[in-house]
Amino acid sequence: MASFLHGLSALSLYWGWADKPGDGGALLYGRGARPPYCSLPEAEQFLRTGLDIRRLRKEILAFQEDISAPVTLLYSKASLLQVPETGGDKTPYLLELERIYDALLEIGVPIDFITTRHVLEGKLPKYRVLVIPAVTCEQAEVVQRVMDFASSGGQVVLVPNSWFFDQYNRKQDYLAPLNIHVTSMKAPKISAGQAKTGLQRDAGGEETEAPFLMGLIVDSVVTAVPKAKITTTKSKLFSQATELQGAGVRHVLKVGGDNRVLATFPDGQPALVQVPIQKGSIYYLAIPLVTDSMVELMGGMLAGCAAQSPIRFLTLAGKHVSRLECRAIKASDGWLAYVNNLDRKQDLQVKLATDLKLPGIRNLTLENDLTPRFTLPAGETYILKLTTR
């Protein structure tokens, strides 16, 4: 269901019979070694989801058509083409892009991707926040467009390692105009893992694309990841001093000009630097943040640019719910929302948090009423109708 809320338009299930090795599905998708392809409860869930999709198609289309995302991730052509000799199926850029996308799913607003071409075509100003995930290589014109975006009031988050080389892998000092100098760094070790077939990687049937791949696949293995606690200062992003967690490439920074240090490592070194640029700002992280901490940072940023959703789903204690994706959109007679439990093994206890007067919560998925506090089963997605009268 969550995939349809993201824009999916077709649902299919292949069943590989154990006693029919010549069956097209079993042969093509390599399921002879794992009979059957799915259990009866899995098939029941699939069929139930299919019926829910037909029944709730208007609500699903409402989310698919609401494409006004305030936050976008940079999909950099230069960093895709420049592949370091690390081995494995993913580069540091792709690893960080995937990790940050998973974190941004939990911020409660739509997120988008913007390509290098779209940046050059002038489409960046329609967003409010741009996140640049380990874009080590970038062409100068794209960097300048990002600077112009910040000057016009946009907010930019630079995640290491970003902006060190151009599209031809030539060293560039893109950070000099920001009065930021990286004096040293400590990076995780990325190496090539053991070669495996698609079926060996996908024995549980989770990665549906893996069995389609021919030949061996070499996964990237990440080890020796630097980790650090970060202490923030009170600012527009953080209403009070907060402890965040970082994991990944760690930079030692030297900052100057009008830059503000918003967070530090235990040794006092800058961990988060705000670079004011006319109407906007660029925020430079000296280490990538783990998911909960990234959500904390983005929450303050969205609140500062009036892009935070008025409807949120929190823990019973009023904190961020880890592994919960949620989103709300305005409807003619109230609000539509969905909550998606990204954890396939653990139920989540959540509560609705809003300043709006919403006397009724209807669970359209199960066709029953909910209280503001409810349990979301593992792996489930609920579509909710929030009435204002």
Residue, then its C-alpha position, 0 to 999 in steps of 0.5 A: m500500500a505504501s508503494f501506491l501512496h508513493g506513485l506505484s500503479a500496478l500490483s503483481l505476485y508470482w507463485g513458483w511451484a515446488d513440484k513444477p520446476g519447468d513452470g515459467g514463474a519458478l524457472l524465470y524467477g529462480r524460486g525452485a530452491r524456496p518452495p513455495y514463493c510465498s505462504l498462504p498468509e502472505a498471499e492473503q495479505f497481498l489479495r487484501t491489499g489489492l482489494d484495499i487499493r481498488r476501494l481506496r483509489k480516490e484517496i490514493l490518487a489524492f496523495q499521488e497528485d499532491i506533488s508540492a514537496p518542500v524538500t528535495l534530494l540532489y541526484s547528481k550526475a557527476s557523482l554517479l559517473q565518477v566511481p571511486e575504486t572501492g569495489g562493490d555495487k554501491t559508491p559512497y554517494l549512493l550509500e549516503l543517498e539511500r541512507i538519507y532518503d530513508a531518514l527523510l521518509e520520517i520527516g512527515v512531508p513529501i520529499d522529491f529528487i532533483t537531477t543535475r539537469h533540472v537544477l541547470e534548467g532553473k527548477l530548484p527555486k520551487y523547493r524550500v530545502l535542498v539536501i546534498p548527500a555526499v556529492t563529492c563531484e559536482q560541476a561548478e555551474v550546479v554549485q553556483r545554482v545552489m548558491d543562488f538558491a540559498s541567496s534567494g531564501g532557500q535552505v541547503v544541507l551539505v552532508p559529507n563528503s560534498w563539493f571537493f571535485d568537479q565532474y572530471n574529478r579535478k580538485q576544486d575549492y568550492l567550500a572557500p566562498l563559504n569560509i569553510h576549510v576541511t583540515s582533515m577527515k576520517a572515513p569508513k572503510i568501504s570494500a567489496g564483499q563476497a560475490k553472490t547470486g541474486l537468489q543467494r542475496d534474496a533468500g527471504g524474498e524481500e528484494t524483489e529485483a535481485p532474482f532478475l539479475m543475471g550473474l554474480i552481485v558483489d555487495s559493498v561492505v562498510t566497516a570502521v564507521p566513525k561515530a560521535k555525539i553532537t551537542t547543539t546550541k539554542s538557535k532557530l533550529f533547536s529550541q534548546a540544547t540537544e544531543l544528536q548522534g552522528a555516524g560516517v565520514r567525520h571532518v575537522l573544520k576550520v570556519g570563519g566569516d559570519n559563520r555560526v557553529l550550531a553544534t560541536f563534538p565532545d572535543g569542541q570541534p564544529a559539528l554543524v555550521q550555519v553559513p548565512i547567504q543573504k536571505g537563506s543559509i547553507y548548513y554544513l554537517a561535519i558528520p552525517l546524522v543518524t535517522d532520528s537526529m536527521v529528523e530532529l534537524m529537518g524538523g527545526m528547518l521545516a518549522g523555520c521555513a513554515a513547511q512543517s505539517p500541522i498534523r504529526f504522529l508522535t510517540l505517547a511521550g511526544k517524541h519522534v517515532s522511529r521507523l514511522e512514515c506519515r503524511a497529511i494533505k488537506a481535503s474538502d471536508g478535513w484532512l487525509a493522512y496515512v501512517n506507514n510502519l516501516d518496521r516489519k517486525q514491531d508494532l508502533q504506539v503512536k498518537l495524533a498531535t495537532d493544534l487543529k480541531l479534529p473531532g473524528i478519526r476514521n481508519l479507512t483501511l479497516e473501516n472503523d474509528l480510532t482514538p488519537r492514540f492507537t497501535l499501528p501493526a508491524g509493516e501495516t499502512y493505515i489511511l485515515k480520514l480526519t474530520t473537522r466537523 
